[in-house]
Amino acid sequence: MLRPGRLTDDPGTGRVTLAGPPIGRGAVTRDDVAAVVVALLDASDARRRTLDLLTGDTPIDDAVARLARG
């Protein structure tokens, strides 16, 4: 389950904070949520997990890859 923060209509940044809860409160762009959803489709490490998503400093591909290491 992906739990994004408050959605904004700003342009995507391509950088997020993606982790198991809790990571706090904040916002994330709709563009970045869509990009994370696409990246998670092939990420077997995300299945059956609850993940919080906020705007952050980590590139989306790196954030998804960290799920396998984390």
mmCIF file of the N, C-alpha and C atoms, coordinates in Angstrom:
data_MODEL
# 
_entry.id   MODEL 
# 
loop_
_atom_site.group_PDB 
_atom_site.id 
_atom_site.type_symbol 
_atom_site.label_atom_id 
_atom_site.label_alt_id 
_atom_site.label_comp_id 
_atom_site.label_asym_id 
_atom_site.label_entity_id 
_atom_site.label_seq_id 
_atom_site.pdbx_PDB_ins_code 
_atom_site.Cartn_x 
_atom_site.Cartn_y 
_atom_site.Cartn_z 
_atom_site.occupancy 
_atom_site.B_iso_or_equiv 
_atom_site.pdbx_formal_charge 
_atom_site.auth_seq_id 
_atom_site.auth_comp_id 
_atom_site.auth_asym_id 
_atom_site.auth_atom_id 
_atom_site.pdbx_PDB_model_num 
ATOM 1   N N  . MET A 1 1  ? 0.850  -1.160 0.000   1.00 0.00 ? 1  MET A N  1 
ATOM 2   C CA . MET A 1 1  ? 0.000  0.000  0.000   1.00 0.00 ? 1  MET A CA 1 
ATOM 3   C C  . MET A 1 1  ? 0.900  1.228  0.000   1.00 0.00 ? 1  MET A C  1 
ATOM 4   N N  . LEU A 1 2  ? 0.635  2.156  -0.877  1.00 0.00 ? 2  LEU A N  1 
ATOM 5   C CA . LEU A 1 2  ? 1.378  3.404  -0.946  1.00 0.00 ? 2  LEU A CA 1 
ATOM 6   C C  . LEU A 1 2  ? 0.534  4.506  -0.322  1.00 0.00 ? 2  LEU A C  1 
ATOM 7   N N  . ARG A 1 3  ? 1.138  5.231  0.635   1.00 0.00 ? 3  ARG A N  1 
ATOM 8   C CA . ARG A 1 3  ? 0.430  6.301  1.332   1.00 0.00 ? 3  ARG A CA 1 
ATOM 9   C C  . ARG A 1 3  ? 1.158  7.623  1.087   1.00 0.00 ? 3  ARG A C  1 
ATOM 10  N N  . PRO A 1 4  ? 0.749  8.325  0.031   1.00 0.00 ? 4  PRO A N  1 
ATOM 11  C CA . PRO A 1 4  ? 1.402  9.607  -0.230  1.00 0.00 ? 4  PRO A CA 1 
ATOM 12  C C  . PRO A 1 4  ? 0.953  10.667 0.761   1.00 0.00 ? 4  PRO A C  1 
ATOM 13  N N  . GLY A 1 5  ? 1.813  11.665 0.911   1.00 0.00 ? 5  GLY A N  1 
ATOM 14  C CA . GLY A 1 5  ? 1.450  12.817 1.729   1.00 0.00 ? 5  GLY A CA 1 
ATOM 15  C C  . GLY A 1 5  ? 0.427  13.672 0.998   1.00 0.00 ? 5  GLY A C  1 
ATOM 16  N N  . ARG A 1 6  ? 0.280  14.906 1.445   1.00 0.00 ? 6  ARG A N  1 
ATOM 17  C CA . ARG A 1 6  ? -0.653 15.838 0.813   1.00 0.00 ? 6  ARG A CA 1 
ATOM 18  C C  . ARG A 1 6  ? -0.230 16.053 -0.636  1.00 0.00 ? 6  ARG A C  1 
ATOM 19  N N  . LEU A 1 7  ? -1.170 15.848 -1.562  1.00 0.00 ? 7  LEU A N  1 
ATOM 20  C CA . LEU A 1 7  ? -0.866 15.947 -2.988  1.00 0.00 ? 7  LEU A CA 1 
ATOM 21  C C  . LEU A 1 7  ? -0.859 17.396 -3.449  1.00 0.00 ? 7  LEU A C  1 
ATOM 22  N N  . THR A 1 8  ? 0.144  17.726 -4.271  1.00 0.00 ? 8  THR A N  1 
ATOM 23  C CA . THR A 1 8  ? 0.212  19.063 -4.851  1.00 0.00 ? 8  THR A CA 1 
ATOM 24  C C  . THR A 1 8  ? 0.221  18.951 -6.373  1.00 0.00 ? 8  THR A C  1 
ATOM 25  N N  . ASP A 1 9  ? -0.104 20.048 -7.025  1.00 0.00 ? 9  ASP A N  1 
ATOM 26  C CA . ASP A 1 9  ? -0.098 20.103 -8.485  1.00 0.00 ? 9  ASP A CA 1 
ATOM 27  C C  . ASP A 1 9  ? 1.202  20.695 -9.031  1.00 0.00 ? 9  ASP A C  1 
ATOM 28  N N  . ASP A 1 10 ? 2.196  20.876 -8.184  1.00 0.00 ? 10 ASP A N  1 
ATOM 29  C CA . ASP A 1 10 ? 3.486  21.396 -8.635  1.00 0.00 ? 10 ASP A CA 1 
ATOM 30  C C  . ASP A 1 10 ? 4.137  20.395 -9.585  1.00 0.00 ? 10 ASP A C  1 
ATOM 31  N N  . PRO A 1 11 ? 5.077  20.842 -10.412 1.00 0.00 ? 11 PRO A N  1 
ATOM 32  C CA . PRO A 1 11 ? 5.807  19.895 -11.265 1.00 0.00 ? 11 PRO A CA 1 
ATOM 33  C C  . PRO A 1 11 ? 6.599  18.905 -10.414 1.00 0.00 ? 11 PRO A C  1 
ATOM 34  N N  . GLY A 1 12 ? 6.731  17.689 -10.891 1.00 0.00 ? 12 GLY A N  1 
ATOM 35  C CA . GLY A 1 12 ? 7.488  16.673 -10.163 1.00 0.00 ? 12 GLY A CA 1 
ATOM 36  C C  . GLY A 1 12 ? 8.949  17.048 -10.026 1.00 0.00 ? 12 GLY A C  1 
ATOM 37  N N  . THR A 1 13 ? 9.546  16.561 -8.961  1.00 0.00 ? 13 THR A N  1 
ATOM 38  C CA . THR A 1 13 ? 10.968 16.823 -8.717  1.00 0.00 ? 13 THR A CA 1 
ATOM 39  C C  . THR A 1 13 ? 11.820 15.612 -9.045  1.00 0.00 ? 13 THR A C  1 
ATOM 40  N N  . GLY A 1 14 ? 11.187 14.422 -9.058  1.00 0.00 ? 14 GLY A N  1 
ATOM 41  C CA . GLY A 1 14 ? 11.949 13.200 -9.271  1.00 0.00 ? 14 GLY A CA 1 
ATOM 42  C C  . GLY A 1 14 ? 12.697 12.747 -8.035  1.00 0.00 ? 14 GLY A C  1 
ATOM 43  N N  . ARG A 1 15 ? 12.473 13.427 -6.916  1.00 0.00 ? 15 ARG A N  1 
ATOM 44  C CA . ARG A 1 15 ? 13.163 13.101 -5.657  1.00 0.00 ? 15 ARG A CA 1 
ATOM 45  C C  . ARG A 1 15 ? 12.129 12.947 -4.551  1.00 0.00 ? 15 ARG A C  1 
ATOM 46  N N  . VAL A 1 16 ? 12.260 11.861 -3.791  1.00 0.00 ? 16 VAL A N  1 
ATOM 47  C CA . VAL A 1 16 ? 11.251 11.532 -2.793  1.00 0.00 ? 16 VAL A CA 1 
ATOM 48  C C  . VAL A 1 16 ? 11.880 10.964 -1.530  1.00 0.00 ? 16 VAL A C  1 
ATOM 49  N N  . THR A 1 17 ? 11.056 10.828 -0.522  1.00 0.00 ? 17 THR A N  1 
ATOM 50  C CA . THR A 1 17 ? 11.341 10.011 0.645   1.00 0.00 ? 17 THR A CA 1 
ATOM 51  C C  . THR A 1 17 ? 10.314 8.892  0.611   1.00 0.00 ? 17 THR A C  1 
ATOM 52  N N  . LEU A 1 18 ? 10.788 7.654  0.548   1.00 0.00 ? 18 LEU A N  1 
ATOM 53  C CA . LEU A 1 18 ? 9.925  6.476  0.451   1.00 0.00 ? 18 LEU A CA 1 
ATOM 54  C C  . LEU A 1 18 ? 10.394 5.480  1.491   1.00 0.00 ? 18 LEU A C  1 
ATOM 55  N N  . ALA A 1 19 ? 9.541  5.192  2.456   1.00 0.00 ? 19 ALA A N  1 
ATOM 56  C CA . ALA A 1 19 ? 9.945  4.286  3.529   1.00 0.00 ? 19 ALA A CA 1 
ATOM 57  C C  . ALA A 1 19 ? 8.720  3.743  4.232   1.00 0.00 ? 19 ALA A C  1 
ATOM 58  N N  . GLY A 1 20 ? 8.976  2.712  5.030   1.00 0.00 ? 20 GLY A N  1 
ATOM 59  C CA . GLY A 1 20 ? 7.908  2.178  5.859   1.00 0.00 ? 20 GLY A CA 1 
ATOM 60  C C  . GLY A 1 20 ? 7.515  3.222  6.887   1.00 0.00 ? 20 GLY A C  1 
ATOM 61  N N  . PRO A 1 21 ? 6.257  3.213  7.275   1.00 0.00 ? 21 PRO A N  1 
ATOM 62  C CA . PRO A 1 21 ? 5.786  4.247  8.201   1.00 0.00 ? 21 PRO A CA 1 
ATOM 63  C C  . PRO A 1 21 ? 6.432  4.106  9.570   1.00 0.00 ? 21 PRO A C  1 
ATOM 64  N N  . PRO A 1 22 ? 6.455  5.146  10.317  1.00 0.00 ? 22 PRO A N  1 
ATOM 65  C CA . PRO A 1 22 ? 6.013  6.493  9.973   1.00 0.00 ? 22 PRO A CA 1 
ATOM 66  C C  . PRO A 1 22 ? 7.199  7.343  9.521   1.00 0.00 ? 22 PRO A C  1 
ATOM 67  N N  . ILE A 1 23 ? 6.993  8.222  8.571   1.00 0.00 ? 23 ILE A N  1 
ATOM 68  C CA . ILE A 1 23 ? 8.051  9.148  8.154   1.00 0.00 ? 23 ILE A CA 1 
ATOM 69  C C  . ILE A 1 23 ? 7.631  10.598 8.370   1.00 0.00 ? 23 ILE A C  1 
ATOM 70  N N  . GLY A 1 24 ? 6.505  10.797 8.981   1.00 0.00 ? 24 GLY A N  1 
ATOM 71  C CA . GLY A 1 24 ? 6.058  12.158 9.265   1.00 0.00 ? 24 GLY A CA 1 
ATOM 72  C C  . GLY A 1 24 ? 5.033  12.644 8.262   1.00 0.00 ? 24 GLY A C  1 
ATOM 73  N N  . ARG A 1 25 ? 4.825  13.939 8.290   1.00 0.00 ? 25 ARG A N  1 
ATOM 74  C CA . ARG A 1 25 ? 3.828  14.558 7.416   1.00 0.00 ? 25 ARG A CA 1 
ATOM 75  C C  . ARG A 1 25 ? 4.526  15.464 6.427   1.00 0.00 ? 25 ARG A C  1 
ATOM 76  N N  . GLY A 1 26 ? 3.869  15.657 5.308   1.00 0.00 ? 26 GLY A N  1 
ATOM 77  C CA . GLY A 1 26 ? 4.423  16.548 4.304   1.00 0.00 ? 26 GLY A CA 1 
ATOM 78  C C  . GLY A 1 26 ? 3.640  16.426 3.021   1.00 0.00 ? 26 GLY A C  1 
ATOM 79  N N  . ALA A 1 27 ? 4.224  16.932 1.973   1.00 0.00 ? 27 ALA A N  1 
ATOM 80  C CA . ALA A 1 27 ? 3.557  16.965 0.676   1.00 0.00 ? 27 ALA A CA 1 
ATOM 81  C C  . ALA A 1 27 ? 4.378  16.189 -0.347  1.00 0.00 ? 27 ALA A C  1 
ATOM 82  N N  . VAL A 1 28 ? 3.730  15.896 -1.453  1.00 0.00 ? 28 VAL A N  1 
ATOM 83  C CA . VAL A 1 28 ? 4.394  15.241 -2.584  1.00 0.00 ? 28 VAL A CA 1 
ATOM 84  C C  . VAL A 1 28 ? 3.608  15.614 -3.837  1.00 0.00 ? 28 VAL A C  1 
ATOM 85  N N  . THR A 1 29 ? 4.311  15.763 -4.940  1.00 0.00 ? 29 THR A N  1 
ATOM 86  C CA . THR A 1 29 ? 3.618  16.140 -6.171  1.00 0.00 ? 29 THR A CA 1 
ATOM 87  C C  . THR A 1 29 ? 2.905  14.937 -6.774  1.00 0.00 ? 29 THR A C  1 
ATOM 88  N N  . ARG A 1 30 ? 1.835  15.203 -7.480  1.00 0.00 ? 30 ARG A N  1 
ATOM 89  C CA . ARG A 1 30 ? 1.102  14.139 -8.170  1.00 0.00 ? 30 ARG A CA 1 
ATOM 90  C C  . ARG A 1 30 ? 2.002  13.453 -9.197  1.00 0.00 ? 30 ARG A C  1 
ATOM 91  N N  . ASP A 1 31 ? 2.856  14.240 -9.864  1.00 0.00 ? 31 ASP A N  1 
ATOM 92  C CA . ASP A 1 31 ? 3.782  13.677 -10.841 1.00 0.00 ? 31 ASP A CA 1 
ATOM 93  C C  . ASP A 1 31 ? 4.711  12.651 -10.194 1.00 0.00 ? 31 ASP A C  1 
ATOM 94  N N  . ASP A 1 32 ? 5.229  12.983 -9.010  1.00 0.00 ? 32 ASP A N  1 
ATOM 95  C CA . ASP A 1 32 ? 6.139  12.063 -8.333  1.00 0.00 ? 32 ASP A CA 1 
ATOM 96  C C  . ASP A 1 32 ? 5.417  10.816 -7.829  1.00 0.00 ? 32 ASP A C  1 
ATOM 97  N N  . VAL A 1 33 ? 4.178  10.973 -7.391  1.00 0.00 ? 33 VAL A N  1 
ATOM 98  C CA . VAL A 1 33 ? 3.400  9.799  -6.977  1.00 0.00 ? 33 VAL A CA 1 
ATOM 99  C C  . VAL A 1 33 ? 3.237  8.853  -8.165  1.00 0.00 ? 33 VAL A C  1 
ATOM 100 N N  . ALA A 1 34 ? 2.886  9.392  -9.315  1.00 0.00 ? 34 ALA A N  1 
ATOM 101 C CA . ALA A 1 34 ? 2.707  8.561  -10.506 1.00 0.00 ? 34 ALA A CA 1 
ATOM 102 C C  . ALA A 1 34 ? 4.008  7.865  -10.882 1.00 0.00 ? 34 ALA A C  1 
ATOM 103 N N  . ALA A 1 35 ? 5.128  8.581  -10.818 1.00 0.00 ? 35 ALA A N  1 
ATOM 104 C CA . ALA A 1 35 ? 6.426  7.987  -11.161 1.00 0.00 ? 35 ALA A CA 1 
ATOM 105 C C  . ALA A 1 35 ? 6.801  6.875  -10.178 1.00 0.00 ? 35 ALA A C  1 
ATOM 106 N N  . VAL A 1 36 ? 6.494  7.056  -8.906  1.00 0.00 ? 36 VAL A N  1 
ATOM 107 C CA . VAL A 1 36 ? 6.788  6.019  -7.910  1.00 0.00 ? 36 VAL A CA 1 
ATOM 108 C C  . VAL A 1 36 ? 5.907  4.795  -8.146  1.00 0.00 ? 36 VAL A C  1 
ATOM 109 N N  . VAL A 1 37 ? 4.650  5.000  -8.452  1.00 0.00 ? 37 VAL A N  1 
ATOM 110 C CA . VAL A 1 37 ? 3.754  3.872  -8.730  1.00 0.00 ? 37 VAL A CA 1 
ATOM 111 C C  . VAL A 1 37 ? 4.308  3.046  -9.890  1.00 0.00 ? 37 VAL A C  1 
ATOM 112 N N  . VAL A 1 38 ? 4.728  3.697  -10.949 1.00 0.00 ? 38 VAL A N  1 
ATOM 113 C CA . VAL A 1 38 ? 5.299  2.985  -12.100 1.00 0.00 ? 38 VAL A CA 1 
ATOM 114 C C  . VAL A 1 38 ? 6.557  2.226  -11.680 1.00 0.00 ? 38 VAL A C  1 
ATOM 115 N N  . ALA A 1 39 ? 7.429  2.864  -10.910 1.00 0.00 ? 39 ALA A N  1 
ATOM 116 C CA . ALA A 1 39 ? 8.664  2.212  -10.471 1.00 0.00 ? 39 ALA A CA 1 
ATOM 117 C C  . ALA A 1 39 ? 8.385  1.020  -9.560  1.00 0.00 ? 39 ALA A C  1 
ATOM 118 N N  . LEU A 1 40 ? 7.325  1.095  -8.772  1.00 0.00 ? 40 LEU A N  1 
ATOM 119 C CA . LEU A 1 40 ? 7.007  0.012  -7.841  1.00 0.00 ? 40 LEU A CA 1 
ATOM 120 C C  . LEU A 1 40 ? 6.359  -1.195 -8.521  1.00 0.00 ? 40 LEU A C  1 
ATOM 121 N N  . LEU A 1 41 ? 5.848  -1.013 -9.732  1.00 0.00 ? 41 LEU A N  1 
ATOM 122 C CA . LEU A 1 41 ? 5.178  -2.131 -10.416 1.00 0.00 ? 41 LEU A CA 1 
ATOM 123 C C  . LEU A 1 41 ? 6.079  -3.350 -10.561 1.00 0.00 ? 41 LEU A C  1 
ATOM 124 N N  . ASP A 1 42 ? 7.361  -3.125 -10.775 1.00 0.00 ? 42 ASP A N  1 
ATOM 125 C CA . ASP A 1 42 ? 8.305  -4.235 -10.940 1.00 0.00 ? 42 ASP A CA 1 
ATOM 126 C C  . ASP A 1 42 ? 9.126  -4.509 -9.686  1.00 0.00 ? 42 ASP A C  1 
ATOM 127 N N  . ALA A 1 43 ? 8.843  -3.834 -8.617  1.00 0.00 ? 43 ALA A N  1 
ATOM 128 C CA . ALA A 1 43 ? 9.625  -3.982 -7.384  1.00 0.00 ? 43 ALA A CA 1 
ATOM 129 C C  . ALA A 1 43 ? 8.972  -5.005 -6.468  1.00 0.00 ? 43 ALA A C  1 
ATOM 130 N N  . SER A 1 44 ? 9.423  -6.245 -6.562  1.00 0.00 ? 44 SER A N  1 
ATOM 131 C CA . SER A 1 44 ? 8.818  -7.303 -5.742  1.00 0.00 ? 44 SER A CA 1 
ATOM 132 C C  . SER A 1 44 ? 9.020  -7.047 -4.247  1.00 0.00 ? 44 SER A C  1 
ATOM 133 N N  . ASP A 1 45 ? 10.026 -6.245 -3.897  1.00 0.00 ? 45 ASP A N  1 
ATOM 134 C CA . ASP A 1 45 ? 10.291 -5.948 -2.489  1.00 0.00 ? 45 ASP A CA 1 
ATOM 135 C C  . ASP A 1 45 ? 9.229  -5.036 -1.877  1.00 0.00 ? 45 ASP A C  1 
ATOM 136 N N  . ALA A 1 46 ? 8.391  -4.458 -2.710  1.00 0.00 ? 46 ALA A N  1 
ATOM 137 C CA . ALA A 1 46 ? 7.354  -3.551 -2.204  1.00 0.00 ? 46 ALA A CA 1 
ATOM 138 C C  . ALA A 1 46 ? 6.034  -4.261 -1.963  1.00 0.00 ? 46 ALA A C  1 
ATOM 139 N N  . ARG A 1 47 ? 5.926  -5.471 -2.423  1.00 0.00 ? 47 ARG A N  1 
ATOM 140 C CA . ARG A 1 47 ? 4.656  -6.190 -2.266  1.00 0.00 ? 47 ARG A CA 1 
ATOM 141 C C  . ARG A 1 47 ? 4.371  -6.472 -0.799  1.00 0.00 ? 47 ARG A C  1 
ATOM 142 N N  . ARG A 1 48 ? 3.097  -6.317 -0.453  1.00 0.00 ? 48 ARG A N  1 
ATOM 143 C CA . ARG A 1 48 ? 2.620  -6.578 0.912   1.00 0.00 ? 48 ARG A CA 1 
ATOM 144 C C  . ARG A 1 48 ? 3.287  -5.692 1.961   1.00 0.00 ? 48 ARG A C  1 
ATOM 145 N N  . ARG A 1 49 ? 3.680  -4.501 1.539   1.00 0.00 ? 49 ARG A N  1 
ATOM 146 C CA . ARG A 1 49 ? 4.281  -3.533 2.459   1.00 0.00 ? 49 ARG A CA 1 
ATOM 147 C C  . ARG A 1 49 ? 3.463  -2.252 2.429   1.00 0.00 ? 49 ARG A C  1 
ATOM 148 N N  . THR A 1 50 ? 3.511  -1.528 3.514   1.00 0.00 ? 50 THR A N  1 
ATOM 149 C CA . THR A 1 50 ? 2.931  -0.197 3.568   1.00 0.00 ? 50 THR A CA 1 
ATOM 150 C C  . THR A 1 50 ? 4.080  0.790  3.473   1.00 0.00 ? 50 THR A C  1 
ATOM 151 N N  . LEU A 1 51 ? 3.999  1.692  2.502   1.00 0.00 ? 51 LEU A N  1 
ATOM 152 C CA . LEU A 1 51 ? 5.064  2.653  2.266   1.00 0.00 ? 51 LEU A CA 1 
ATOM 153 C C  . LEU A 1 51 ? 4.507  4.060  2.286   1.00 0.00 ? 51 LEU A C  1 
ATOM 154 N N  . ASP A 1 52 ? 5.178  4.927  3.020   1.00 0.00 ? 52 ASP A N  1 
ATOM 155 C CA . ASP A 1 52 ? 4.828  6.345  3.027   1.00 0.00 ? 52 ASP A CA 1 
ATOM 156 C C  . ASP A 1 52 ? 5.684  7.057  1.985   1.00 0.00 ? 52 ASP A C  1 
ATOM 157 N N  . LEU A 1 53 ? 5.118  8.089  1.373   1.00 0.00 ? 53 LEU A N  1 
ATOM 158 C CA . LEU A 1 53 ? 5.794  8.800  0.297   1.00 0.00 ? 53 LEU A CA 1 
ATOM 159 C C  . LEU A 1 53 ? 5.651  10.296 0.487   1.00 0.00 ? 53 LEU A C  1 
ATOM 160 N N  . LEU A 1 54 ? 6.780  10.992 0.516   1.00 0.00 ? 54 LEU A N  1 
ATOM 161 C CA . LEU A 1 54 ? 6.820  12.445 0.604   1.00 0.00 ? 54 LEU A CA 1 
ATOM 162 C C  . LEU A 1 54 ? 7.871  12.972 -0.364  1.00 0.00 ? 54 LEU A C  1 
ATOM 163 N N  . THR A 1 55 ? 7.823  14.258 -0.652  1.00 0.00 ? 55 THR A N  1 
ATOM 164 C CA . THR A 1 55 ? 8.909  14.877 -1.391  1.00 0.00 ? 55 THR A CA 1 
ATOM 165 C C  . THR A 1 55 ? 10.165 14.765 -0.551  1.00 0.00 ? 55 THR A C  1 
ATOM 166 N N  . GLY A 1 56 ? 11.294 14.481 -1.186  1.00 0.00 ? 56 GLY A N  1 
ATOM 167 C CA . GLY A 1 56 ? 12.528 14.311 -0.440  1.00 0.00 ? 56 GLY A CA 1 
ATOM 168 C C  . GLY A 1 56 ? 13.743 14.604 -1.285  1.00 0.00 ? 56 GLY A C  1 
ATOM 169 N N  . ASP A 1 57 ? 14.859 13.967 -0.927  1.00 0.00 ? 57 ASP A N  1 
ATOM 170 C CA . ASP A 1 57 ? 16.133 14.225 -1.591  1.00 0.00 ? 57 ASP A CA 1 
ATOM 171 C C  . ASP A 1 57 ? 16.632 13.054 -2.430  1.00 0.00 ? 57 ASP A C  1 
ATOM 172 N N  . THR A 1 58 ? 15.972 11.909 -2.350  1.00 0.00 ? 58 THR A N  1 
ATOM 173 C CA . THR A 1 58 ? 16.453 10.695 -3.017  1.00 0.00 ? 58 THR A CA 1 
ATOM 174 C C  . THR A 1 58 ? 15.780 10.533 -4.378  1.00 0.00 ? 58 THR A C  1 
ATOM 175 N N  . PRO A 1 59 ? 16.576 10.324 -5.432  1.00 0.00 ? 59 PRO A N  1 
ATOM 176 C CA . PRO A 1 59 ? 15.970 10.035 -6.736  1.00 0.00 ? 59 PRO A CA 1 
ATOM 177 C C  . PRO A 1 59 ? 15.036 8.823  -6.636  1.00 0.00 ? 59 PRO A C  1 
ATOM 178 N N  . ILE A 1 60 ? 13.948 8.856  -7.384  1.00 0.00 ? 60 ILE A N  1 
ATOM 179 C CA . ILE A 1 60 ? 12.916 7.821  -7.275  1.00 0.00 ? 60 ILE A CA 1 
ATOM 180 C C  . ILE A 1 60 ? 13.490 6.426  -7.479  1.00 0.00 ? 60 ILE A C  1 
ATOM 181 N N  . ASP A 1 61 ? 14.304 6.206  -8.506  1.00 0.00 ? 61 ASP A N  1 
ATOM 182 C CA . ASP A 1 61 ? 14.868 4.871  -8.746  1.00 0.00 ? 61 ASP A CA 1 
ATOM 183 C C  . ASP A 1 61 ? 15.708 4.395  -7.565  1.00 0.00 ? 61 ASP A C  1 
ATOM 184 N N  . ASP A 1 62 ? 16.472 5.298  -6.964  1.00 0.00 ? 62 ASP A N  1 
ATOM 185 C CA . ASP A 1 62 ? 17.278 4.938  -5.795  1.00 0.00 ? 62 ASP A CA 1 
ATOM 186 C C  . ASP A 1 62 ? 16.395 4.611  -4.594  1.00 0.00 ? 62 ASP A C  1 
ATOM 187 N N  . ALA A 1 63 ? 15.337 5.381  -4.407  1.00 0.00 ? 63 ALA A N  1 
ATOM 188 C CA . ALA A 1 63 ? 14.421 5.130  -3.281  1.00 0.00 ? 63 ALA A CA 1 
ATOM 189 C C  . ALA A 1 63 ? 13.774 3.761  -3.397  1.00 0.00 ? 63 ALA A C  1 
ATOM 190 N N  . VAL A 1 64 ? 13.380 3.387  -4.602  1.00 0.00 ? 64 VAL A N  1 
ATOM 191 C CA . VAL A 1 64 ? 12.767 2.066  -4.808  1.00 0.00 ? 64 VAL A CA 1 
ATOM 192 C C  . VAL A 1 64 ? 13.815 0.976  -4.629  1.00 0.00 ? 64 VAL A C  1 
ATOM 193 N N  . ALA A 1 65 ? 15.034 1.192  -5.129  1.00 0.00 ? 65 ALA A N  1 
ATOM 194 C CA . ALA A 1 65 ? 16.106 0.201  -4.982  1.00 0.00 ? 65 ALA A CA 1 
ATOM 195 C C  . ALA A 1 65 ? 16.450 -0.026 -3.516  1.00 0.00 ? 65 ALA A C  1 
ATOM 196 N N  . ARG A 1 66 ? 16.355 1.000  -2.697  1.00 0.00 ? 66 ARG A N  1 
ATOM 197 C CA . ARG A 1 66 ? 16.657 0.862  -1.257  1.00 0.00 ? 66 ARG A CA 1 
ATOM 198 C C  . ARG A 1 66 ? 15.697 -0.081 -0.556  1.00 0.00 ? 66 ARG A C  1 
ATOM 199 N N  . LEU A 1 67 ? 14.520 -0.271 -1.104  1.00 0.00 ? 67 LEU A N  1 
ATOM 200 C CA . LEU A 1 67 ? 13.562 -1.196 -0.476  1.00 0.00 ? 67 LEU A CA 1 
ATOM 201 C C  . LEU A 1 67 ? 14.147 -2.602 -0.411  1.00 0.00 ? 67 LEU A C  1 
ATOM 202 N N  . ALA A 1 68 ? 14.904 -2.989 -1.414  1.00 0.00 ? 68 ALA A N  1 
ATOM 203 C CA . ALA A 1 68 ? 15.505 -4.321 -1.445  1.00 0.00 ? 68 ALA A CA 1 
ATOM 204 C C  . ALA A 1 68 ? 16.637 -4.443 -0.421  1.00 0.00 ? 68 ALA A C  1 
ATOM 205 N N  . ARG A 1 69 ? 17.296 -3.340 -0.152  1.00 0.00 ? 69 ARG A N  1 
ATOM 206 C CA . ARG A 1 69 ? 18.432 -3.363 0.790   1.00 0.00 ? 69 ARG A CA 1 
ATOM 207 C C  . ARG A 1 69 ? 17.977 -3.127 2.218   1.00 0.00 ? 69 ARG A C  1 
ATOM 208 N N  . GLY A 1 70 ? 16.771 -2.524 2.367   1.00 0.00 ? 70 GLY A N  1 
ATOM 209 C CA . GLY A 1 70 ? 16.371 -2.056 3.674   1.00 0.00 ? 70 GLY A CA 1 
ATOM 210 C C  . GLY A 1 70 ? 15.641 -2.986 4.505   1.00 0.00 ? 70 GLY A C  1 
# 
